């Protein structure tokens, strides 16, 4: 594993969390959904900090921090050949697992299947944006292994010539 892949993955994470945040803010303007402060309260529990009322600085620290740090994982994935849309789909699940593990292990969050269906869909949409943007940037910046198979020609339903 090269340290370059980790650093470039962090950069990809910055791009992914920026895209996710922009999408969240646009969605919130449309749906009028309020900010979630679950990231802040998760951070407070993880670090043993005194709980504060909803605090944007702590909330942003956890929101951006998780997104950036998880980008390093996507960087390693890209370097090892877990790339493209499938790599990004797998990474989306890692990001969801990371969020849910931290939020529920600290007692701050609720299991996602207990959420209203619209909140589940919104969370999946935002994490998908994060994962696919992070993946696209990581796959662009980081070379895969030399043993990655050559791309195959796609199949079609048409007649063969």
TORPA-4810 file (N, C-alpha, C, O; in nm, 3 decimals):
<nodes>
NODE_1_0.086_-0.117_0.000_0.000_0.000_0.000_0.090_0.123_0.000_0.181_0.135_0.082_X
NODE_2_0.063_0.211_-0.092_0.140_0.334_-0.101_0.074_0.443_-0.019_-0.048_0.452_-0.014_X
NODE_3_0.157_0.526_0.044_0.100_0.638_0.120_0.034_0.737_0.026_-0.056_0.811_0.067_X
NODE_4_0.077_0.740_-0.101_0.013_0.828_-0.199_-0.135_0.794_-0.214_-0.219_0.883_-0.224_X
NODE_5_-0.167_0.666_-0.216_-0.307_0.624_-0.231_-0.389_0.672_-0.113_-0.504_0.713_-0.129_X
NODE_6_-0.331_0.667_0.007_-0.403_0.716_0.125_-0.427_0.867_0.114_-0.538_0.914_0.139_X
NODE_7_-0.324_0.940_0.078_-0.336_1.086_0.068_-0.432_1.126_-0.042_-0.515_1.215_-0.024_X
NODE_8_-0.421_1.061_-0.157_-0.513_1.092_-0.267_-0.655_1.048_-0.232_-0.752_1.111_-0.274_X
NODE_9_-0.668_0.941_-0.154_-0.799_0.900_-0.106_-0.860_1.004_-0.014_-0.981_1.030_-0.018_X
NODE_10_-0.776_1.065_0.071_-0.826_1.174_0.157_-0.878_1.289_0.072_-0.982_1.347_0.102_X
NODE_11_-0.805_1.322_-0.034_-0.850_1.428_-0.126_-0.981_1.389_-0.193_-1.071_1.472_-0.208_X
NODE_12_-0.992_1.263_-0.234_-1.117_1.215_-0.292_-1.231_1.226_-0.191_-1.343_1.260_-0.227_X
NODE_13_-1.201_1.197_-0.063_-1.301_1.211_0.042_-1.349_1.355_0.058_-1.467_1.380_0.082_X
NODE_14_-1.256_1.451_0.044_-1.295_1.593_0.049_-1.395_1.622_-0.062_-1.497_1.686_-0.039_X
NODE_15_-1.364_1.575_-0.184_-1.455_1.598_-0.297_-1.590_1.532_-0.273_-1.695_1.591_-0.301_X
NODE_16_-1.588_1.410_-0.222_-1.713_1.338_-0.198_-1.800_1.403_-0.092_-1.921_1.417_-0.111_X
NODE_17_-1.739_1.444_0.019_-1.818_1.506_0.125_-1.867_1.645_0.082_-1.974_1.687_0.124_X
NODE_18_-1.790_1.715_-0.001_-1.836_1.844_-0.053_-1.958_1.825_-0.142_-2.055_1.900_-0.132_X
NODE_19_-1.954_1.724_-0.229_-2.069_1.696_-0.315_-2.191_1.653_-0.234_-2.303_1.696_-0.261_X
NODE_20_-2.169_1.567_-0.134_-2.279_1.522_-0.048_-2.340_1.639_0.027_-2.462_1.650_0.038_X
NODE_21_-2.256_1.727_0.079_-2.304_1.842_0.157_-2.386_1.935_0.068_-2.491_1.983_0.110_X
NODE_22_-2.338_1.961_-0.052_-2.412_2.045_-0.146_-2.548_1.983_-0.176_-2.651_2.051_-0.176_X
NODE_23_-2.549_1.852_-0.202_-2.675_1.783_-0.229_-2.769_1.791_-0.109_-2.889_1.810_-0.126_X
NODE_24_-2.714_1.776_0.011_-2.797_1.785_0.133_-2.861_1.922_0.145_-2.979_1.934_0.177_X
NODE_25_-2.783_2.026_0.121_-2.835_2.162_0.137_-2.942_2.192_0.032_-3.041_2.259_0.063_X
NODE_26_-2.924_2.145_-0.090_-3.027_2.162_-0.193_-3.152_2.085_-0.154_-3.263_2.137_-0.162_X
NODE_27_-3.133_1.960_-0.111_-3.248_1.878_-0.067_-3.321_1.945_0.048_-3.444_1.947_0.049_X
NODE_28_-3.248_2.001_0.145_-3.311_2.065_0.260_-3.389_2.190_0.220_-3.490_2.223_0.282_X
NODE_29_-3.342_2.260_0.119_-3.419_2.377_0.071_-3.552_2.332_0.013_-3.652_2.403_0.025_X
NODE_30_-3.553_2.216_-0.051_-3.676_2.165_-0.114_-3.768_2.101_-0.011_-3.888_2.129_-0.009_X
NODE_31_-3.713_2.015_0.075_-3.795_1.938_0.168_-3.821_2.009_0.301_-3.911_1.970_0.376_X
NODE_32_-3.742_2.112_0.329_-3.750_2.184_0.457_-3.706_2.096_0.575_-3.739_2.124_0.690_X
NODE_33_-3.632_1.990_0.545_-3.582_1.901_0.650_-3.475_1.975_0.730_-3.386_2.037_0.671_X
NODE_34_-3.481_1.970_0.863_-3.380_2.040_0.944_-3.247_1.965_0.944_-3.240_1.849_0.906_X
NODE_35_-3.142_2.034_0.987_-3.012_1.971_1.002_-3.021_1.858_1.105_-3.099_1.865_1.200_X
NODE_36_-2.941_1.755_1.084_-2.928_1.649_1.183_-2.803_1.678_1.265_-2.698_1.711_1.210_X
NODE_37_-2.815_1.666_1.395_-2.700_1.685_1.483_-2.652_1.552_1.542_-2.580_1.550_1.641_X
NODE_38_-2.694_1.442_1.480_-2.646_1.311_1.522_-2.493_1.303_1.508_-2.429_1.247_1.597_X
NODE_39_-2.433_1.356_1.399_-2.286_1.350_1.392_-2.219_1.418_1.513_-2.125_1.364_1.570_X
NODE_40_-2.267_1.535_1.550_-2.209_1.607_1.665_-2.217_1.523_1.791_-2.118_1.506_1.862_X
NODE_41_-2.335_1.471_1.820_-2.354_1.397_1.945_-2.277_1.264_1.945_-2.235_1.217_2.050_X
NODE_42_-2.260_1.205_1.826_-2.177_1.085_1.815_-2.032_1.120_1.848_-1.967_1.048_1.923_X
NODE_43_-1.982_1.229_1.793_-1.846_1.274_1.821_-1.825_1.299_1.970_-1.724_1.258_2.028_X
NODE_44_-1.921_1.366_2.032_-1.911_1.393_2.176_-1.899_1.264_2.257_-1.818_1.255_2.349_X
NODE_45_-1.980_1.164_2.222_-1.974_1.036_2.293_-1.842_0.964_2.266_-1.783_0.907_2.358_X
NODE_46_-1.796_0.966_2.142_-1.671_0.898_2.109_-1.552_0.958_2.182_-1.463_0.885_2.226_X
NODE_47_-1.550_1.090_2.195_-1.436_1.159_2.257_-1.456_1.189_2.405_-1.368_1.246_2.469_X
NODE_48_-1.571_1.152_2.459_-1.599_1.177_2.599_-1.612_1.326_2.630_-1.578_1.371_2.739_X
NODE_49_-1.662_1.403_2.533_-1.680_1.547_2.551_-1.813_1.574_2.620_-1.907_1.496_2.612_X
NODE_50_-1.817_1.686_2.688_-1.943_1.730_2.747_-2.041_1.759_2.634_-2.006_1.823_2.535_X
NODE_51_-2.164_1.710_2.651_-2.264_1.733_2.546_-2.304_1.879_2.545_-2.327_1.941_2.649_X
NODE_52_-2.312_1.934_2.424_-2.358_2.072_2.405_-2.488_2.069_2.328_-2.518_1.972_2.258_X
NODE_53_-2.565_2.174_2.341_-2.681_2.184_2.251_-2.629_2.184_2.108_-2.509_2.201_2.085_X
NODE_54_-2.718_2.166_2.013_-2.677_2.157_1.874_-2.572_2.262_1.842_-2.593_2.382_1.857_X
NODE_55_-2.455_2.212_1.796_-2.336_2.295_1.776_-2.283_2.270_1.636_-2.236_2.160_1.606_X
NODE_56_-2.291_2.372_1.550_-2.251_2.353_1.411_-2.104_2.316_1.396_-2.070_2.235_1.310_X
NODE_57_-2.014_2.372_1.478_-1.871_2.343_1.462_-1.842_2.195_1.488_-1.771_2.132_1.410_X
NODE_58_-1.896_2.140_1.594_-1.874_1.998_1.623_-1.943_1.910_1.520_-1.890_1.807_1.480_X
NODE_59_-2.060_1.952_1.477_-2.135_1.875_1.379_-2.057_1.867_1.247_-2.043_1.760_1.188_X
NODE_60_-2.007_1.982_1.203_-1.929_1.987_1.078_-1.799_1.908_1.093_-1.756_1.842_0.999_X
NODE_61_-1.737_1.913_1.211_-1.611_1.839_1.232_-1.633_1.689_1.209_-1.553_1.623_1.143_X
NODE_62_-1.742_1.637_1.263_-1.769_1.493_1.246_-1.815_1.464_1.104_-1.771_1.365_1.044_X
NODE_63_-1.902_1.548_1.049_-1.955_1.530_0.913_-1.840_1.526_0.812_-1.829_1.432_0.733_X
NODE_64_-1.756_1.629_0.814_-1.644_1.637_0.720_-1.534_1.538_0.756_-1.474_1.478_0.668_X
NODE_65_-1.508_1.522_0.885_-1.401_1.432_0.927_-1.424_1.289_0.883_-1.334_1.224_0.830_X
NODE_66_-1.546_1.239_0.905_-1.577_1.103_0.862_-1.564_1.088_0.711_-1.507_0.991_0.662_X
NODE_67_-1.618_1.185_0.638_-1.613_1.177_0.492_-1.472_1.179_0.438_-1.438_1.104_0.346_X
NODE_68_-1.388_1.264_0.497_-1.249_1.273_0.451_-1.174_1.145_0.487_-1.105_1.088_0.402_X
NODE_69_-1.186_1.101_0.612_-1.112_0.981_0.655_-1.157_0.856_0.579_-1.074_0.772_0.546_X
NODE_70_-1.285_0.843_0.554_-1.331_0.726_0.478_-1.279_0.730_0.335_-1.267_0.625_0.271_X
NODE_71_-1.248_0.849_0.284_-1.188_0.859_0.151_-1.057_0.782_0.141_-1.024_0.729_0.035_X
NODE_72_-0.983_0.775_0.250_-0.858_0.698_0.250_-0.886_0.550_0.222_-0.807_0.484_0.153_X
NODE_73_-0.996_0.499_0.273_-1.035_0.360_0.246_-1.061_0.342_0.097_-1.019_0.243_0.037_X
NODE_74_-1.133_0.439_0.038_-1.162_0.428_-0.107_-1.034_0.439_-0.188_-1.023_0.379_-0.295_X
NODE_75_-0.936_0.516_-0.138_-0.807_0.524_-0.205_-0.738_0.389_-0.208_-0.682_0.350_-0.311_X
NODE_76_-0.741_0.318_-0.096_-0.681_0.184_-0.090_-0.756_0.089_-0.184_-0.695_0.008_-0.253_X
NODE_77_-0.889_0.100_-0.185_-0.968_0.016_-0.274_-0.926_0.038_-0.419_-0.907_-0.058_-0.494_X
NODE_78_-0.913_0.165_-0.459_-0.874_0.196_-0.597_-0.737_0.140_-0.629_-0.716_0.084_-0.737_X
NODE_79_-0.644_0.154_-0.536_-0.508_0.105_-0.559_-0.506_-0.048_-0.574_-0.427_-0.102_-0.651_X
NODE_80_-0.592_-0.115_-0.501_-0.594_-0.262_-0.503_-0.683_-0.318_-0.613_-0.695_-0.440_-0.626_X
NODE_81_-0.746_-0.231_-0.694_-0.826_-0.278_-0.808_-0.974_-0.285_-0.784_-1.048_-0.329_-0.872_X
NODE_82_-1.022_-0.242_-0.668_-1.167_-0.239_-0.641_-1.214_-0.101_-0.683_-1.218_-0.007_-0.603_X
NODE_83_-1.250_-0.089_-0.810_-1.267_0.040_-0.875_-1.402_0.047_-0.948_-1.480_-0.048_-0.950_X
NODE_84_-1.426_0.162_-1.008_-1.543_0.181_-1.093_-1.672_0.182_-1.013_-1.671_0.194_-0.891_X
NODE_85_-1.785_0.170_-1.084_-1.915_0.175_-1.018_-1.934_0.066_-0.912_-1.996_0.091_-0.809_X
NODE_86_-1.882_-0.053_-0.938_-1.897_-0.161_-0.838_-1.817_-0.127_-0.714_-1.865_-0.145_-0.602_X
NODE_87_-1.695_-0.077_-0.732_-1.614_-0.035_-0.617_-1.683_0.074_-0.538_-1.680_0.074_-0.415_X
NODE_88_-1.745_0.169_-0.609_-1.815_0.277_-0.539_-1.939_0.228_-0.468_-1.971_0.278_-0.360_X
NODE_89_-2.010_0.131_-0.527_-2.127_0.073_-0.460_-2.085_0.001_-0.332_-2.150_0.015_-0.228_X
NODE_90_-1.977_-0.076_-0.340_-1.927_-0.144_-0.220_-1.886_-0.041_-0.114_-1.912_-0.059_0.005_X
NODE_91_-1.821_0.065_-0.159_-1.776_0.170_-0.068_-1.895_0.241_-0.002_-1.887_0.278_0.116_X
NODE_92_-2.003_0.261_-0.076_-2.122_0.323_-0.017_-2.169_0.243_0.104_-2.209_0.299_0.206_X
NODE_93_-2.165_0.111_0.090_-2.207_0.026_0.201_-2.111_0.036_0.319_-2.154_0.031_0.435_X
NODE_94_-1.982_0.050_0.292_-1.886_0.072_0.401_-1.915_0.203_0.473_-1.909_0.209_0.595_X
NODE_95_-1.948_0.307_0.396_-1.978_0.436_0.458_-2.103_0.427_0.544_-2.106_0.480_0.655_X
NODE_96_-2.206_0.361_0.495_-2.328_0.343_0.573_-2.299_0.262_0.700_-2.348_0.295_0.808_X
NODE_97_-2.220_0.157_0.686_-2.185_0.073_0.800_-2.106_0.152_0.903_-2.129_0.138_1.023_X
NODE_98_-2.013_0.236_0.858_-1.935_0.320_0.948_-2.026_0.413_1.027_-2.016_0.421_1.150_X
NODE_99_-2.114_0.483_0.957_-2.207_0.574_1.025_-2.290_0.501_1.129_-2.297_0.542_1.245_X
NODE_100_-2.352_0.393_1.087_-2.445_0.323_1.175_-2.374_0.258_1.293_-2.428_0.253_1.403_X
NODE_101_-2.255_0.207_1.270_-2.180_0.146_1.380_-2.146_0.250_1.486_-2.170_0.227_1.604_X
NODE_102_-2.092_0.364_1.444_-2.056_0.468_1.541_-2.179_0.525_1.610_-2.179_0.542_1.732_X
NODE_103_-2.282_0.555_1.533_-2.402_0.618_1.591_-2.474_0.524_1.687_-2.522_0.568_1.792_X
NODE_104_-2.481_0.397_1.653_-2.554_0.304_1.739_-2.468_0.250_1.853_-2.521_0.223_1.961_X
NODE_105_-2.339_0.235_1.832_-2.251_0.190_1.941_-2.244_0.294_2.053_-2.227_0.259_2.169_X
NODE_106_-2.257_0.422_2.017_-2.254_0.528_2.118_-2.392_0.552_2.179_-2.403_0.627_2.277_X
NODE_107_-2.495_0.490_2.125_-2.630_0.510_2.176_-2.697_0.637_2.125_-2.805_0.673_2.171_X
NODE_108_-2.634_0.704_2.030_-2.689_0.830_1.979_-2.792_0.805_1.870_-2.896_0.871_1.865_X
NODE_109_-2.764_0.709_1.783_-2.850_0.686_1.668_-2.957_0.582_1.694_-2.963_0.519_1.799_X
NODE_110_-3.039_0.567_1.593_-3.142_0.463_1.593_-3.117_0.375_1.472_-3.065_0.421_1.370_X
NODE_111_-3.153_0.250_1.482_-3.134_0.159_1.369_-3.211_0.212_1.248_-3.326_0.252_1.262_X
NODE_112_-3.148_0.213_1.129_-3.209_0.280_1.014_-3.344_0.225_0.972_-3.426_0.300_0.918_X
NODE_113_-3.370_0.097_0.995_-3.501_0.044_0.956_-3.613_0.094_1.046_-3.730_0.068_1.019_X
NODE_114_-3.577_0.165_1.154_-3.679_0.226_1.239_-3.710_0.369_1.196_-3.802_0.431_1.248_X
NODE_115_-3.633_0.421_1.102_-3.654_0.558_1.053_-3.774_0.562_0.958_-3.811_0.460_0.900_X
NODE_116_-3.833_0.680_0.942_-3.935_0.694_0.837_-3.874_0.662_0.700_-3.755_0.687_0.678_X
NODE_117_-3.953_0.607_0.611_-3.902_0.564_0.479_-3.839_0.680_0.401_-3.740_0.659_0.332_X
NODE_118_-3.894_0.802_0.411_-3.835_0.913_0.337_-3.695_0.946_0.388_-3.608_0.982_0.309_X
NODE_119_-3.673_0.935_0.519_-3.539_0.961_0.573_-3.441_0.852_0.531_-3.323_0.881_0.508_X
NODE_120_-3.488_0.727_0.522_-3.401_0.620_0.474_-3.358_0.648_0.330_-3.240_0.637_0.296_X
NODE_121_-3.454_0.686_0.245_-3.424_0.712_0.104_-3.329_0.831_0.091_-3.236_0.827_0.010_X
NODE_122_-3.352_0.936_0.168_-3.265_1.054_0.162_-3.123_1.019_0.206_-3.027_1.063_0.144_X
NODE_123_-3.109_0.940_0.312_-2.976_0.902_0.358_-2.904_0.818_0.253_-2.785_0.839_0.227_X
NODE_124_-2.974_0.723_0.192_-2.912_0.642_0.087_-2.871_0.728_-0.032_-2.764_0.707_-0.089_X
NODE_125_-2.955_0.823_-0.070_-2.922_0.913_-0.181_-2.795_0.992_-0.151_-2.704_0.998_-0.233_X
NODE_126_-2.789_1.052_-0.033_-2.673_1.133_0.002_-2.546_1.050_0.014_-2.440_1.091_-0.033_X
NODE_127_-2.556_0.932_0.075_-2.437_0.847_0.087_-2.395_0.794_-0.050_-2.276_0.772_-0.074_X
NODE_128_-2.492_0.772_-0.138_-2.458_0.731_-0.275_-2.382_0.840_-0.349_-2.284_0.812_-0.417_X
NODE_129_-2.427_0.964_-0.336_-2.356_1.076_-0.398_-2.214_1.082_-0.343_-2.118_1.094_-0.419_X
NODE_130_-2.201_1.074_-0.213_-2.068_1.077_-0.150_-1.980_0.965_-0.207_-1.867_0.990_-0.249_X
NODE_131_-2.032_0.843_-0.207_-1.952_0.727_-0.246_-1.909_0.732_-0.393_-1.795_0.701_-0.426_X
NODE_132_-2.002_0.772_-0.480_-1.970_0.770_-0.622_-1.880_0.887_-0.662_-1.796_0.872_-0.751_X
NODE_133_-1.894_1.002_-0.598_-1.801_1.113_-0.625_-1.663_1.079_-0.569_-1.562_1.098_-0.636_X
NODE_134_-1.659_1.030_-0.446_-1.531_0.990_-0.387_-1.464_0.885_-0.475_-1.344_0.893_-0.501_X
NODE_135_-1.540_0.788_-0.521_-1.485_0.683_-0.606_-1.434_0.734_-0.739_-1.327_0.694_-0.784_X
NODE_136_-1.510_0.823_-0.802_-1.467_0.877_-0.932_-1.336_0.953_-0.918_-1.247_0.941_-1.002_X
NODE_137_-1.324_1.031_-0.811_-1.200_1.107_-0.789_-1.085_1.012_-0.756_-0.976_1.026_-0.811_X
NODE_138_-1.110_0.916_-0.668_-1.004_0.821_-0.631_-0.958_0.741_-0.753_-0.838_0.722_-0.773_X
NODE_139_-1.052_0.694_-0.834_-1.016_0.614_-0.951_-0.940_0.696_-1.054_-0.860_0.642_-1.130_X
NODE_140_-0.964_0.827_-1.058_-0.892_0.915_-1.150_-0.751_0.943_-1.100_-0.656_0.944_-1.179_X
NODE_141_-0.737_0.965_-0.970_-0.608_1.003_-0.914_-0.513_0.885_-0.891_-0.391_0.902_-0.896_X
NODE_142_-0.567_0.767_-0.867_-0.488_0.653_-0.819_-0.486_0.544_-0.924_-0.591_0.498_-0.970_X
NODE_143_-0.366_0.502_-0.960_-0.352_0.390_-1.053_-0.388_0.261_-0.981_-0.354_0.240_-0.865_X
NODE_144_-0.457_0.174_-1.054_-0.487_0.042_-1.001_-0.368_-0.049_-1.018_-0.265_-0.007_-1.071_X
NODE_145_-0.380_-0.172_-0.974_-0.267_-0.266_-0.986_-0.243_-0.301_-1.133_-0.335_-0.297_-1.214_X
NODE_146_-0.120_-0.337_-1.166_-0.090_-0.372_-1.305_-0.161_-0.500_-1.349_-0.168_-0.528_-1.469_X
NODE_147_-0.212_-0.578_-1.255_-0.278_-0.704_-1.290_-0.428_-0.689_-1.310_-0.498_-0.789_-1.329_X
NODE_148_-0.479_-0.565_-1.306_-0.622_-0.547_-1.329_-0.656_-0.600_-1.469_-0.589_-0.563_-1.565_X
NODE_149_-0.756_-0.685_-1.482_-0.789_-0.740_-1.614_-0.827_-0.629_-1.712_-0.878_-0.524_-1.674_X
NODE_150_-0.801_-0.655_-1.839_-0.844_-0.562_-1.943_-0.995_-0.555_-1.943_-1.063_-0.652_-1.912_X
NODE_151_-1.047_-0.437_-1.979_-1.192_-0.423_-1.987_-1.244_-0.511_-2.101_-1.182_-0.521_-2.206_X
NODE_152_-1.358_-0.572_-2.077_-1.421_-0.656_-2.178_-1.520_-0.573_-2.257_-1.571_-0.471_-2.210_X
NODE_153_-1.545_-0.618_-2.379_-1.646_-0.553_-2.459_-1.783_-0.590_-2.403_-1.804_-0.704_-2.363_X
NODE_154_-1.874_-0.495_-2.399_-2.007_-0.522_-2.345_-2.089_-0.612_-2.435_-2.058_-0.628_-2.553_X
NODE_155_-2.192_-0.672_-2.380_-2.281_-0.756_-2.458_-2.396_-0.672_-2.509_-2.427_-0.567_-2.453_X
NODE_156_-2.457_-0.717_-2.615_-2.573_-0.647_-2.670_-2.682_-0.750_-2.697_-2.658_-0.871_-2.700_X
NODE_157_-2.801_-0.700_-2.715_-2.914_-0.788_-2.747_-2.932_-0.801_-2.897_-3.013_-0.881_-2.944_X
NODE_158_-2.856_-0.723_-2.972_-2.869_-0.725_-3.119_-2.811_-0.850_-3.180_-2.750_-0.933_-3.112_X
NODE_159_-2.830_-0.864_-3.312_-2.779_-0.979_-3.385_-2.629_-0.965_-3.400_-2.575_-0.855_-3.410_X
NODE_160_-2.563_-1.079_-3.402_-2.418_-1.082_-3.426_-2.394_-1.073_-3.575_-2.471_-1.127_-3.655_X
NODE_161_-2.288_-1.003_-3.610_-2.257_-0.986_-3.753_-2.187_-1.106_-3.810_-2.153_-1.108_-3.928_X
</nodes>
